[in-house]
């Protein structure tokens, strides 16, 4: 199999920024436990999890309060902007895929000074409630992601492109399985090790840029057959 280009996709929480900001928002403004533990134990589904957390948000919360909180507590990887610039100069498509919420993702990307595409969940602020909306939801996948990152990845990439995925957590498992080149840390790295998914460990975007550029220079970029088969299966079941 040959490839015609490279498409890079990155998780947001815990990858572009230093923590899971979705968790921090609900810890600060609402009720986080026991629901997070129930999710990890498989007692509730991811959509039910987000819906339950949103029901515990105070009705006087608004977008501006969440944005201000996010900007105060989130630390952006200092190498992120230069990595995006590297992708742009190299002609690689770069896209953020997140199971977090656009209300804070948009604010933080603007703070970082980058203008990139992103796909995420949304919060709908109504008169007496706040409801989560999952634009990328699918019934064909049972991954720990309300807006399936797999679908965001494979539907926004030319069919002959190499897919590079960068992530750290539970919501990244599915996308990593369908990607050719994976950069993983944290829970995603453990999952890749357990399931024998080839990956590069990384700490920050400086590592990703260095490893990716070296792999390209040394002609080590190629499609991963198992990922190709997974993508083919995903298209057939959608």
N, CA, C and O of each residue as an XYZ file, in Angstrom:
952
protein
N       0.837     -1.207      0.000
C       0.000      0.000      0.000
C       0.867      1.251      0.000
O       1.812      1.346      0.783
N       0.567      2.193     -0.850
C       1.274      3.463     -0.883
C       0.405      4.534     -0.226
O      -0.788      4.330      0.001
N       1.017      5.668      0.074
C       0.236      6.762      0.656
C       0.513      8.050     -0.100
O       1.582      8.228     -0.683
N      -0.470      8.947     -0.080
C      -0.343     10.192     -0.842
C      -0.089     11.403      0.040
O       0.282     12.463     -0.465
N      -0.279     11.270      1.340
C      -0.072     12.393      2.244
C      -0.187     11.943      3.685
O      -0.340     10.754      3.967
N      -0.111     12.901      4.593
C      -0.165     12.608      6.022
C      -1.225     13.478      6.677
O      -1.251     14.692      6.477
N      -2.094     12.858      7.455
C      -3.097     13.583      8.237
C      -2.826     13.318      9.715
O      -2.748     12.169     10.149
N      -2.684     14.394     10.478
C      -2.350     14.285     11.898
C      -3.565     14.671     12.728
O      -4.173     15.720     12.516
N      -3.911     13.801     13.681
C      -5.028     14.055     14.589
C      -4.514     13.997     16.023
O      -3.718     13.128     16.377
N      -4.981     14.937     16.839
C      -4.539     14.961     18.231
C      -5.710     15.083     19.189
O      -6.650     15.847     18.968
N      -5.623     14.310     20.253
C      -6.500     14.485     21.406
C      -6.231     15.864     22.023
O      -5.207     16.487     21.742
N      -7.153     16.329     22.858
C      -6.998     17.642     23.485
C      -6.648     17.535     24.967
O      -5.544     17.897     25.376
N      -7.598     17.031     25.778
C      -7.403     16.964     27.229
C      -6.300     15.979     27.596
O      -6.364     14.807     27.228
N      -5.301     16.446     28.314
C      -4.199     15.597     28.721
C      -3.121     15.452     27.669
O      -2.084     14.838     27.922
N      -3.352     16.011     26.489
C      -2.389     15.910     25.391
C      -1.921     17.302     24.961
O      -0.740     17.628     25.082
N      -2.836     18.108     24.466
C      -2.508     19.499     24.144
C      -2.396     20.319     25.422
O      -1.547     21.204     25.529
N      -3.254     20.020     26.388
C      -3.161     20.660     27.695
C      -2.781     19.619     28.743
O      -2.856     18.416     28.491
N      -2.374     20.091     29.918
C      -1.747     19.209     30.908
C      -2.720     18.384     31.731
O      -2.286     17.518     32.492
N      -4.005     18.618     31.609
C      -4.970     17.886     32.428
C      -6.255     17.650     31.647
O      -6.440     18.189     30.556
N      -7.137     16.841     32.216
C      -8.441     16.620     31.598
C      -9.361     17.734     32.052
O      -9.900     17.698     33.158
N      -9.536     18.718     31.196
C     -10.286     19.902     31.587
C     -11.774     19.622     31.725
O     -12.460     20.288     32.500
N     -12.285     18.638     30.976
C     -13.682     18.250     31.151
C     -13.930     17.806     32.578
O     -14.913     18.204     33.202
N     -13.022     16.970     33.097
C     -13.133     16.538     34.490
C     -13.065     17.730     35.437
O     -13.869     17.838     36.363
N     -12.106     18.625     35.204
C     -11.896     19.753     36.115
C     -13.104     20.685     36.148
O     -13.449     21.215     37.204
N     -13.743     20.886     35.009
C     -14.926     21.758     34.952
C     -16.031     21.207     35.844
O     -16.650     21.946     36.610
N     -16.274     19.904     35.740
C     -17.370     19.328     36.524
C     -16.991     19.139     37.990
O     -17.861     19.183     38.860
N     -15.731     18.935     38.272
C     -15.291     18.911     39.669
C     -15.528     20.269     40.323
O     -15.925     20.350     41.486
N     -15.284     21.319     39.573
C     -15.369     22.679     40.118
C     -16.806     23.185     40.217
O     -17.189     23.795     41.215
N     -17.602     22.926     39.170
C     -18.927     23.534     39.106
C     -20.064     22.580     39.496
O     -21.162     23.030     39.824
N     -19.805     21.266     39.462
C     -20.926     20.333     39.640
C     -20.538     19.197     40.581
O     -19.913     19.423     41.617
N     -20.913     17.979     40.211
C     -20.631     16.775     40.994
C     -19.909     15.791     40.077
O     -20.406     15.459     39.001
N     -18.738     15.327     40.504
C     -17.902     14.473     39.669
C     -18.016     13.000     40.054
O     -18.101     12.126     39.191
N     -18.018     12.742     41.336
C     -18.147     11.382     41.841
C     -19.520     11.181     42.482
O     -20.094     12.121     43.032
N     -20.041      9.965     42.411
C     -19.393      8.700     42.035
C     -19.420      8.380     40.548
O     -19.055      7.278     40.138
N     -19.852      9.344     39.741
C     -20.140      9.044     38.343
C     -18.895      8.676     37.540
O     -18.954      7.795     36.682
N     -17.771      9.337     37.808
C     -16.560      8.994     37.074
C     -16.113      7.569     37.382
O     -15.707      6.832     36.483
N     -16.188      7.186     38.648
C     -15.836      5.812     39.019
C     -16.801      4.812     38.406
O     -16.392      3.722     38.005
N     -18.078      5.170     38.328
C     -19.074      4.293     37.710
C     -18.778      4.109     36.222
O     -18.935      3.011     35.686
N     -18.351      5.183     35.556
C     -18.011      5.100     34.134
C     -16.844      4.135     33.924
O     -16.902      3.257     33.063
N     -15.788      4.305     34.717
C     -14.601      3.472     34.552
C     -14.876      2.014     34.904
O     -14.214      1.111     34.392
N     -15.856      1.787     35.780
C     -16.224      0.416     36.152
C     -17.202     -0.214     35.162
O     -17.557     -1.384     35.297
N     -17.638      0.560     34.166
C     -18.569      0.049     33.171
C     -20.010      0.015     33.631
O     -20.843     -0.660     33.025
N     -20.316      0.748     34.715
C     -21.679      0.735     35.264
C     -22.599      1.707     34.542
O     -23.819      1.541     34.574
N     -22.035      2.718     33.891
C     -22.823      3.634     33.069
C     -22.077      3.874     31.756
O     -20.856      3.740     31.684
N     -22.836      4.230     30.725
C     -22.251      4.520     29.421
C     -21.764      5.967     29.390
O     -22.157      6.792     30.215
N     -20.901      6.252     28.418
C     -20.277      7.574     28.347
C     -21.300      8.695     28.119
O     -21.180      9.765     28.716
N     -22.300      8.465     27.267
C     -23.302      9.512     27.034
C     -24.110      9.777     28.294
O     -24.385     10.927     28.637
N     -24.487      8.706     28.980
C     -25.217      8.852     30.235
C     -24.374      9.585     31.264
O     -24.886     10.381     32.051
N     -23.090      9.311     31.250
C     -22.152      9.977     32.167
C     -22.179     11.489     31.967
O     -22.370     12.243     32.922
N     -21.986     11.931     30.723
C     -21.973     13.372     30.461
C     -23.336     14.004     30.744
O     -23.410     15.113     31.274
N     -24.402     13.307     30.394
C     -25.742     13.839     30.651
C     -25.994     14.007     32.141
O     -26.590     14.995     32.569
N     -25.539     13.038     32.933
C     -25.714     13.108     34.386
C     -24.908     14.263     34.972
O     -25.418     15.013     35.804
N     -23.656     14.414     34.546
C     -22.839     15.525     35.048
C     -23.461     16.872     34.698
O     -23.448     17.798     35.508
N     -23.998     16.974     33.501
C     -24.610     18.247     33.085
C     -25.841     18.581     33.919
O     -26.120     19.752     34.176
N     -26.571     17.568     34.338
C     -27.749     17.820     35.177
C     -27.360     18.388     36.541
O     -28.187     19.005     37.213
N     -26.130     18.188     36.946
C     -25.672     18.703     38.233
C     -25.041     20.096     38.131
O     -24.655     20.678     39.145
N     -24.938     20.625     36.918
C     -24.428     21.987     36.771
C     -25.458     22.987     37.275
O     -26.646     22.818     36.998
N     -25.053     24.016     37.999
C     -26.015     25.029     38.452
C     -26.605     25.781     37.265
O     -25.914     26.020     36.275
N     -27.857     26.149     37.358
C     -28.536     26.768     36.214
C     -27.989     28.165     35.901
O     -28.217     28.688     34.811
N     -27.268     28.768     36.854
C     -26.734     30.102     36.596
C     -25.355     30.060     35.940
O     -24.751     31.104     35.693
N     -24.855     28.851     35.657
C     -23.568     28.756     34.977
C     -23.735     29.202     33.529
O     -24.785     28.975     32.927
N     -22.715     29.830     32.973
C     -22.786     30.252     31.580
C     -21.445     30.001     30.888
O     -20.467     29.604     31.521
N     -21.425     30.239     29.596
C     -20.229     29.965     28.811
C     -19.034     30.761     29.304
O     -17.918     30.243     29.359
N     -19.261     32.009     29.661
C     -18.160     32.875     30.066
C     -17.491     32.375     31.333
O     -16.266     32.433     31.441
N     -18.254     31.889     32.287
C     -17.682     31.366     33.531
C     -16.826     30.135     33.270
O     -15.758     29.977     33.860
N     -17.300     29.264     32.382
C     -16.536     28.061     32.055
C     -15.254     28.430     31.315
O     -14.194     27.869     31.593
N     -15.343     29.365     30.380
C     -14.158     29.801     29.643
C     -13.110     30.391     30.577
O     -11.929     30.058     30.477
N     -13.533     31.257     31.477
C     -12.589     31.890     32.403
C     -11.917     30.860     33.294
O     -10.710     30.926     33.526
N     -12.698     29.905     33.794
C     -12.134     28.852     34.622
C     -11.116     28.039     33.823
O     -10.029     27.737     34.315
N     -11.474     27.691     32.594
C     -10.590     26.889     31.756
C      -9.278     27.609     31.473
O      -8.208     27.005     31.550
N      -9.354     28.873     31.151
C      -8.156     29.640     30.825
C      -7.255     29.811     32.039
O      -6.038     29.937     31.902
N      -7.850     29.815     33.223
C      -7.067     29.970     34.447
C      -6.334     28.697     34.840
O      -5.215     28.762     35.349
N      -6.946     27.541     34.613
C      -6.370     26.306     35.166
C      -5.685     25.411     34.147
O      -4.997     24.468     34.537
N      -5.849     25.673     32.858
C      -5.254     24.795     31.847
C      -3.882     25.299     31.420
O      -3.709     26.477     31.110
N      -2.919     24.402     31.409
C      -1.577     24.718     30.930
C      -1.375     24.063     29.577
O      -1.490     22.845     29.443
N      -1.072     24.877     28.576
C      -0.900     24.384     27.209
C       0.527     23.888     27.020
O       1.472     24.526     27.484
N       0.690     22.760     26.346
C       2.021     22.272     26.008
C       2.764     23.377     25.250
O       2.313     23.833     24.199
N       3.884     23.792     25.786
C       4.625     24.910     25.197
C       5.149     24.601     23.794
O       5.531     25.514     23.063
N       5.170     23.337     23.418
C       5.648     22.931     22.096
C       4.518     22.751     21.081
O       4.761     22.437     19.916
N       3.290     22.953     21.535
C       2.140     22.662     20.669
C       2.090     23.580     19.447
O       1.923     23.101     18.325
N       2.229     24.869     19.648
C       2.125     25.812     18.524
C       3.190     25.530     17.470
O       2.895     25.546     16.275
N       4.415     25.275     17.895
C       5.481     25.013     16.926
C       5.239     23.700     16.179
O       5.625     23.566     15.018
N       4.595     22.725     16.848
C       4.270     21.480     16.159
C       3.213     21.715     15.083
O       3.317     21.181     13.978
N       2.200     22.512     15.406
C       1.176     22.838     14.412
C       1.810     23.554     13.224
O       1.476     23.265     12.075
N       2.713     24.475     13.492
C       3.401     25.193     12.417
C       4.234     24.238     11.567
O       4.303     24.381     10.347
N       4.865     23.262     12.220
C       5.629     22.233     11.501
C       4.715     21.460     10.555
O       5.079     21.206      9.407
N       3.529     21.087     11.034
C       2.569     20.369     10.191
C       2.134     21.219      9.004
O       2.044     20.727      7.879
N       1.869     22.483      9.257
C       1.411     23.372      8.189
C       2.495     23.573      7.134
O       2.215     23.546      5.935
N       3.729     23.773      7.582
C       4.845     23.956      6.653
C       5.085     22.683      5.835
O       5.445     22.745      4.660
N       4.879     21.529      6.479
C       5.124     20.249      5.825
C       3.973     19.805      4.932
O       4.104     18.831      4.191
N       2.848     20.510      4.995
C       1.692     20.161      4.182
C       0.835     19.064      4.771
O       0.059     18.427      4.059
N       0.973     18.834      6.092
C       0.145     17.824      6.753
C      -1.148     18.466      7.255
O      -1.123     19.565      7.811
N      -2.266     17.790      7.062
C      -3.509     18.233      7.692
C      -3.384     17.996      9.196
O      -2.915     16.942      9.625
N      -3.807     18.984      9.998
C      -3.787     18.815     11.453
C      -5.177     19.098     11.997
O      -5.769     20.135     11.696
N      -5.701     18.169     12.805
C      -7.050     18.297     13.351
C      -7.057     17.832     14.803
O      -6.418     16.840     15.154
N      -7.788     18.562     15.640
C      -7.987     18.171     17.031
C      -9.283     17.374     17.127
O     -10.313     17.791     16.598
N      -9.230     16.231     17.801
C     -10.431     15.435     18.051
C     -10.551     15.234     19.559
O      -9.615     14.771     20.211
N     -11.708     15.585     20.102
C     -11.845     15.580     21.561
C     -13.210     15.064     21.986
O     -14.209     15.254     21.293
N     -13.231     14.404     23.144
C     -14.508     14.053     23.766
C     -14.859     15.074     24.836
O     -15.756     14.857     25.651
N     -14.135     16.200     24.822
C     -14.464     17.325     25.690
C     -15.457     18.241     25.011
O     -16.203     17.813     24.130
N     -15.470     19.500     25.417
C     -16.508     20.421     24.957
C     -15.920     21.675     24.308
O     -14.917     22.230     24.757
N     -16.579     22.090     23.246
C     -16.094     23.221     22.455
C     -16.035     24.517     23.245
O     -15.263     25.411     22.899
N     -16.838     24.638     24.307
C     -16.898     25.884     25.063
C     -15.536     26.267     25.617
O     -15.220     27.454     25.700
N     -14.727     25.296     25.996
C     -13.389     25.634     26.490
C     -12.285     25.320     25.478
O     -11.227     25.948     25.511
N     -12.510     24.368     24.588
C     -11.495     24.049     23.588
C     -11.222     25.249     22.699
O     -10.067     25.583     22.438
N     -12.276     25.895     22.236
C     -12.128     27.046     21.357
C     -11.347     28.161     22.038
O     -10.470     28.774     21.430
N     -11.668     28.425     23.308
C     -10.991     29.494     24.044
C      -9.505     29.201     24.208
O      -8.677     30.101     24.069
N      -9.163     27.960     24.501
C      -7.762     27.607     24.749
C      -6.957     27.573     23.453
O      -5.792     27.971     23.449
N      -7.543     27.112     22.364
C      -6.843     27.141     21.086
C      -6.548     28.581     20.663
O      -5.485     28.869     20.114
N      -7.484     29.465     20.920
C      -7.247     30.885     20.608
C      -6.137     31.444     21.483
O      -5.303     32.221     21.018
N      -6.129     31.045     22.760
C      -5.065     31.484     23.675
C      -3.704     30.986     23.187
O      -2.699     31.687     23.307
N      -3.681     29.776     22.637
C      -2.427     29.203     22.125
C      -1.975     29.869     20.831
O      -0.837     29.689     20.397
N      -2.875     30.646     20.213
C      -2.533     31.344     18.984
C      -2.529     30.453     17.764
O      -1.787     30.701     16.814
N      -3.361     29.402     17.779
C      -3.424     28.497     16.628
C      -4.844     28.478     16.071
O      -5.824     28.600     16.806
N      -4.924     28.324     14.775
C      -6.212     28.240     14.093
C      -6.271     26.895     13.392
O      -5.753     26.738     12.287
N      -6.906     25.924     14.038
C      -6.968     24.566     13.493
C      -8.397     24.040     13.578
O      -9.214     24.529     14.358
N      -8.673     23.040     12.762
C      -9.976     22.373     12.823
C     -10.059     21.554     14.102
O      -9.058     21.018     14.578
N     -11.255     21.464     14.647
C     -11.438     20.539     15.766
C     -12.853     19.990     15.760
O     -13.793     20.633     15.293
N     -12.977     18.773     16.297
C     -14.264     18.093     16.443
C     -14.411     17.708     17.908
O     -13.506     17.122     18.503
N     -15.566     18.044     18.482
C     -15.763     17.802     19.911
C     -17.252     17.757     20.226
O     -18.098     17.941     19.351
N     -17.549     17.508     21.496
C     -18.917     17.636     21.991
C     -19.231     19.115     22.193
O     -18.342     19.966     22.143
N     -20.505     19.405     22.423
C     -20.924     20.785     22.664
C     -21.834     20.831     23.896
O     -22.492     19.846     24.233
N     -21.860     21.968     24.547
C     -22.827     22.208     25.610
C     -23.889     23.154     25.091
O     -23.575     24.227     24.575
N     -25.139     22.761     25.226
C     -26.252     23.593     24.787
C     -26.849     24.264     26.021
O     -27.396     23.597     26.899
N     -26.739     25.578     26.075
C     -27.239     26.339     27.218
C     -28.682     26.764     26.956
O     -28.951     27.610     26.104
N     -29.606     26.156     27.709
C     -31.013     26.497     27.593
C     -31.442     27.330     28.795
O     -30.643     27.589     29.696
N     -32.694     27.744     28.806
C     -33.158     28.654     29.862
C     -33.038     28.036     31.249
O     -32.614     28.705     32.191
N     -33.407     26.772     31.379
C     -33.384     26.136     32.696
C     -32.534     24.866     32.751
O     -32.653     24.078     33.689
N     -31.688     24.670     31.759
C     -30.867     23.462     31.751
C     -29.666     23.634     30.831
O     -29.610     24.539     29.998
N     -28.719     22.739     31.013
C     -27.548     22.663     30.136
C     -27.448     21.223     29.666
O     -27.392     20.298     30.475
N     -27.426     21.043     28.362
C     -27.449     19.687     27.816
C     -26.245     19.441     26.919
O     -25.853     20.314     26.145
N     -25.657     18.244     27.024
C     -24.547     17.909     26.122
C     -25.080     17.468     24.761
O     -26.136     16.843     24.661
N     -24.333     17.802     23.731
C     -24.690     17.403     22.372
C     -23.477     16.708     21.769
O     -22.357     17.210     21.869
N     -23.698     15.553     21.144
C     -22.614     14.728     20.635
C     -22.694     14.627     19.115
O     -23.328     13.707     18.597
N     -22.071     15.542     18.395
C     -22.194     15.544     16.924
C     -21.635     14.288     16.268
O     -22.107     13.881     15.207
N     -20.629     13.670     16.894
C     -20.002     12.507     16.285
C     -20.485     11.184     16.838
O     -19.808     10.166     16.692
N     -21.653     11.185     17.474
C     -22.171      9.943     18.076
C     -22.475      8.913     16.996
O     -22.892      9.254     15.889
N     -22.260      7.650     17.339
C     -22.547      6.558     16.418
C     -23.017      5.345     17.195
O     -22.583      5.118     18.325
N     -23.896      4.572     16.600
C     -24.390      3.360     17.239
C     -23.508      2.147     16.912
O     -23.645      1.093     17.534
N     -22.617      2.296     15.950
C     -21.823      1.146     15.503
C     -20.562      0.938     16.328
O     -19.836     -0.033     16.114
N     -20.294      1.841     17.272
C     -19.079      1.724     18.068
C     -19.429      1.878     19.544
O     -20.259      2.711     19.908
N     -18.800      1.080     20.385
C     -19.073      1.108     21.825
C     -17.866      1.623     22.610
O     -17.687      1.268     23.775
N     -17.046      2.450     21.984
C     -15.849      2.953     22.653
C     -16.224      3.946     23.759
O     -17.370      4.385     23.854
N     -15.235      4.289     24.593
C     -15.455      5.230     25.695
C     -15.373      6.673     25.205
O     -14.600      7.479     25.722
N     -16.172      6.975     24.214
C     -16.148      8.307     23.617
C     -17.548      8.618     23.097
O     -18.065      7.901     22.240
N     -18.164      9.687     23.611
C     -19.531     10.014     23.210
C     -19.596     10.433     21.743
O     -20.498     10.024     21.012
N     -18.638     11.248     21.321
C     -18.480     11.577     19.908
C     -17.289     10.783     19.397
O     -16.141     11.171     19.612
N     -17.554      9.690     18.731
C     -16.516      8.715     18.387
C     -15.361      9.347     17.602
O     -15.553      9.870     16.504
N     -14.176      9.288     18.178
C     -13.003      9.859     17.519
C     -12.627      9.071     16.273
O     -12.085      9.626     15.317
N     -12.916      7.779     16.288
C     -12.663      6.963     15.099
C     -13.350      7.570     13.891
O     -12.736      7.730     12.837
N     -14.634      7.911     14.044
C     -15.390      8.470     12.925
C     -14.853      9.830     12.514
O     -14.760     10.129     11.323
N     -14.497     10.663     13.498
C     -13.934     11.976     13.175
C     -12.639     11.833     12.392
O     -12.350     12.635     11.503
N     -11.858     10.806     12.726
C     -10.579     10.584     12.052
C     -10.782     10.063     10.636
O     -10.277     10.652      9.680
N     -11.512      8.968     10.493
C     -11.556      8.311      9.184
C     -12.423      9.051      8.172
O     -12.252      8.867      6.967
N     -13.356      9.888      8.641
C     -14.186     10.635      7.696
C     -13.584     11.988      7.322
O     -14.115     12.686      6.458
N     -12.491     12.355      7.959
C     -11.851     13.645      7.658
C     -10.413     13.449      7.205
O      -9.534     14.268      7.473
N     -10.201     12.333      6.508
C      -8.871     12.008      6.010
C      -8.995     11.391      4.619
O      -9.775     10.456      4.437
N      -8.251     11.885      3.638
C      -8.275     11.241      2.324
C      -7.931      9.759      2.448
O      -7.090      9.395      3.269
N      -8.556      8.907      1.658
C      -8.409      7.451      1.824
C      -6.984      6.935      1.704
O      -6.663      5.892      2.273
N      -6.120      7.639      0.976
C      -4.753      7.153      0.780
C      -3.741      7.830      1.700
O      -2.537      7.617      1.566
N      -4.229      8.646      2.634
C      -3.310      9.314      3.556
C      -2.910      8.417      4.723
O      -3.675      7.553      5.153
N      -1.712      8.637      5.220
C      -1.273      8.032      6.471
C      -1.948      8.784      7.614
O      -1.958     10.015      7.630
N      -2.511      8.048      8.569
C      -3.155      8.668      9.724
C      -2.218      8.593     10.920
O      -1.819      7.510     11.347
N      -1.874      9.755     11.450
C      -1.071      9.862     12.660
C      -1.994     10.296     13.790
O      -2.717     11.284     13.659
N      -1.972      9.564     14.895
C      -2.824      9.911     16.032
C      -1.989     10.106     17.285
O      -1.068      9.338     17.559
N      -2.329     11.162     18.054
C      -1.600     11.516     19.274
C      -2.592     11.575     20.423
O      -3.562     12.329     20.353
N      -2.373     10.789     21.492
C      -3.335     10.810     22.587
C      -2.801     10.223     23.872
O      -1.653      9.789     23.962
N      -3.690     10.225     24.886
C      -3.237      9.775     26.206
C      -4.263      8.971     27.003
O      -3.893      8.340     27.993
N      -5.535      8.971     26.606
C      -6.546      8.456     27.524
C      -7.510      7.432     26.962
O      -7.359      6.944     25.843
N      -8.521      7.119     27.790
C      -9.520      6.109     27.457
C     -10.255      6.428     26.154
O     -10.517      5.533     25.350
N     -10.579      7.684     25.953
C     -11.363      8.051     24.769
C     -10.553      7.969     23.481
O     -11.090      8.169     22.392
N      -9.251      7.672     23.603
C      -8.379      7.592     22.432
C      -8.173      6.163     21.933
O      -7.578      5.956     20.876
N      -8.658      5.183     22.682
C      -8.396      3.778     22.334
C      -8.847      3.456     20.913
O      -8.093      2.890     20.121
N     -10.076      3.822     20.609
C     -10.680      3.454     19.331
C      -9.946      4.114     18.158
O      -9.648      3.459     17.159
N      -9.660      5.404     18.284
C      -8.962      6.116     17.206
C      -7.580      5.530     16.977
O      -7.140      5.413     15.833
N      -6.885      5.157     18.056
C      -5.549      4.584     17.925
C      -5.592      3.275     17.141
O      -4.717      3.018     16.314
N      -6.595      2.455     17.394
C      -6.717      1.173     16.688
C      -6.844      1.366     15.178
O      -6.442      0.501     14.400
N      -7.402      2.497     14.771
C      -7.671      2.743     13.353
C      -6.607      3.636     12.707
O      -6.774      4.057     11.562
N      -5.526      3.926     13.418
C      -4.494      4.827     12.908
C      -3.223      4.066     12.525
O      -2.930      3.002     13.071
N      -2.483      4.630     11.583
C      -1.269      3.980     11.096
C      -0.088      4.207     12.037
O       0.680      3.287     12.320
N       0.045      5.419     12.510
C       1.139      5.781     13.410
C       0.538      6.377     14.674
O      -0.261      7.310     14.601
N       0.912      5.850     15.821
C       0.320      6.271     17.087
C       1.398      6.788     18.026
O       2.431      6.150     18.227
N       1.132      7.964     18.599
C       1.935      8.501     19.687
C       1.089      8.393     20.949
O      -0.016      8.933     21.007
N       1.602      7.699     21.953
C       0.765      7.398     23.119
C       1.512      7.613     24.428
O       2.712      7.363     24.535
N       0.765      8.084     25.417
C       1.253      8.146     26.789
C       0.088      7.810     27.710
O      -1.051      7.694     27.259
N       0.371      7.656     28.999
C      -0.684      7.413     29.976
C      -1.470      6.150     29.697
O      -0.906      5.119     29.330
N      -2.790      6.242     29.877
C      -3.667      5.076     29.698
C      -3.665      4.555     28.266
O      -3.838      3.358     28.041
N      -3.470      5.445     27.299
C      -3.426      4.980     25.907
C      -2.187      4.125     25.668
O      -2.264      3.103     24.986
N      -1.051      4.531     26.220
C       0.170      3.734     26.063
C      -0.007      2.351     26.671
O       0.414      1.354     26.086
N      -0.637      2.287     27.857
C      -0.893      0.990     28.499
C      -1.796      0.129     27.632
O      -1.575     -1.075     27.505
N      -2.811      0.739     27.038
C      -3.739      0.014     26.172
C      -3.010     -0.511     24.932
O      -3.219     -1.652     24.521
N      -2.162      0.319     24.345
C      -1.415     -0.102     23.159
C      -0.481     -1.262     23.494
O      -0.354     -2.206     22.714
N       0.167     -1.189     24.644
C       1.042     -2.288     25.057
C       0.254     -3.582     25.232
O       0.678     -4.646     24.780
N      -0.892     -3.480     25.889
C      -1.719     -4.659     26.153
C      -2.254     -5.282     24.871
O      -2.355     -6.504     24.758
N      -2.596     -4.430     23.903
C      -3.227     -4.915     22.680
C      -2.275     -4.959     21.481
O      -2.701     -5.106     20.335
N      -0.998     -4.830     21.768
C       0.051     -4.950     20.757
C      -0.145     -3.986     19.582
O       0.034     -4.355     18.421
N      -0.511     -2.764     19.904
C      -0.624     -1.711     18.890
C       0.707     -0.968     18.856
O       1.084     -0.353     19.854
N       1.426     -1.007     17.742
C       2.714     -0.302     17.669
C       2.519      1.194     17.946
O       1.575      1.803     17.443
N       3.408      1.778     18.743
C       3.260      3.188     19.083
C       4.591      3.767     19.532
O       5.512      3.049     19.923
N       4.658      5.082     19.462
C       5.807      5.810     19.982
C       5.423      6.451     21.310
O       4.433      7.182     21.357
N       6.152      6.212     22.377
C       5.888      6.944     23.620
C       6.347      8.386     23.465
O       7.307      8.661     22.746
N       5.668      9.303     24.133
C       6.056     10.710     24.067
C       5.695     11.404     25.373
O       4.866     10.925     26.146
N       6.332     12.532     25.595
C       6.021     13.358     26.759
C       5.337     14.638     26.340
O       4.401     15.086     27.002
N       5.799     15.243     25.232
C       5.238     16.506     24.759
C       5.357     16.571     23.236
O       5.840     15.637     22.596
N       4.908     17.687     22.675
C       4.888     17.807     21.214
C       6.278     17.994     20.614
O       6.452     17.808     19.409
N       7.266     18.357     21.423
C       8.640     18.379     20.936
C       9.056     16.953     20.562
O       9.677     16.728     19.523
N       8.702     15.993     21.428
C       9.003     14.581     21.145
C       8.314     14.128     19.864
O       8.922     13.463     19.025
N       7.048     14.490     19.720
C       6.276     14.053     18.545
C       6.907     14.601     17.266
O       7.078     13.872     16.289
N       7.245     15.873     17.278
C       7.867     16.491     16.097
C       9.195     15.815     15.765
O       9.460     15.506     14.603
N      10.017     15.589     16.761
C      11.329     14.972     16.543
C      11.186     13.559     15.984
O      11.844     13.205     15.005
N      10.338     12.764     16.599
C      10.182     11.363     16.173
C       9.543     11.280     14.791
O       9.978     10.494     13.949
N       8.514     12.086     14.557
C       7.823     12.043     13.269
C       8.733     12.502     12.139
O       8.779     11.868     11.084
N       9.450     13.586     12.346
C      10.335     14.092     11.288
C      11.460     13.097     10.996
O      11.846     12.924      9.840
N      11.990     12.440     12.037
C      13.035     11.430     11.828
C      12.484     10.228     11.064
O      13.153      9.684     10.186
N      11.254      9.817     11.406
C      10.647      8.679     10.717
C      10.441      8.983      9.236
O      10.645      8.117      8.384
N      10.041     10.204      8.936
C       9.840     10.604      7.538
C      11.167     10.627      6.799
O      11.269     10.121      5.681
N      12.184     11.210      7.419
C      13.499     11.301      6.785
C      14.103      9.921      6.532
O      14.812      9.713      5.547
N      13.815      8.990      7.423
C      14.368      7.641      7.294
C      13.428      6.668      6.577
O      13.637      5.455      6.591
N      12.382      7.232      5.946
C      11.446      6.441      5.146
C      10.782      5.325      5.949
O      10.616      4.208      5.460
N      10.407      5.644      7.185
C       9.749      4.663      8.051
C       8.249      4.925      8.192
O       7.587      4.361      9.062
N       7.729      5.787      7.324
C       6.294      6.079      7.335
C       5.594      5.174      6.334
O       5.864      5.230      5.135
N       4.703      4.350      6.832
C       3.975      3.460      5.930
C       2.623      3.081      6.554
O       2.465      3.153      7.773
N       1.667      2.686      5.742
C       0.369      2.270      6.283
C       0.521      1.048      7.188
O       1.378      0.195      6.958
N      -0.316      0.976      8.214
C      -0.343     -0.193      9.100
C      -1.502     -1.083      8.656
O      -2.653     -0.647      8.644
N      -1.204     -2.310      8.298
C      -2.211     -3.178      7.685
C      -3.418     -3.390      8.589
O      -4.554     -3.322      8.120
N      -3.196     -3.643      9.866
C      -4.309     -3.871     10.782
C      -5.199     -2.633     10.905
O      -6.417     -2.751     11.032
N      -4.591     -1.450     10.866
C      -5.372     -0.218     10.917
C      -6.197     -0.051      9.644
O      -7.353      0.370      9.694
N      -5.597     -0.383      8.509
C      -6.324     -0.330      7.234
C      -7.547     -1.232      7.268
O      -8.626     -0.833      6.831
N      -7.384     -2.456      7.787
C      -8.513     -3.386      7.869
C      -9.584     -2.869      8.826
O     -10.776     -3.022      8.563
N      -9.166     -2.262      9.931
C     -10.111     -1.695     10.890
C     -10.914     -0.565     10.252
O     -12.125     -0.471     10.452
N     -10.247      0.287      9.491
C     -10.950      1.396      8.825
C     -11.938      0.861      7.797
O     -13.058      1.358      7.682
N     -11.521     -0.141      7.062
C     -12.414     -0.758      6.060
C     -13.661     -1.325      6.748
O     -14.781     -1.132      6.274
N     -13.460     -2.011      7.848
C     -14.588     -2.579      8.591
C     -15.509     -1.486      9.125
O     -16.731     -1.627      9.100
N     -14.908     -0.389      9.612
C     -15.714      0.708     10.170
C     -16.601      1.330      9.098
O     -17.769      1.620      9.360
N     -16.067      1.539      7.896
C     -16.868      2.099      6.820
C     -18.007      1.156      6.427
O     -19.103      1.605      6.091
N     -17.751     -0.122      6.470
C     -18.770     -1.102      6.074
C     -19.893     -1.221      7.086
O     -21.016     -1.567      6.720
N     -19.609     -0.937      8.366
C     -20.637     -1.086      9.419
C     -21.392      0.209      9.712
O     -22.410      0.175     10.404
N     -20.926      1.337      9.208
C     -21.606      2.613      9.453
C     -22.891      2.706      8.617
O     -23.602      3.709      8.687
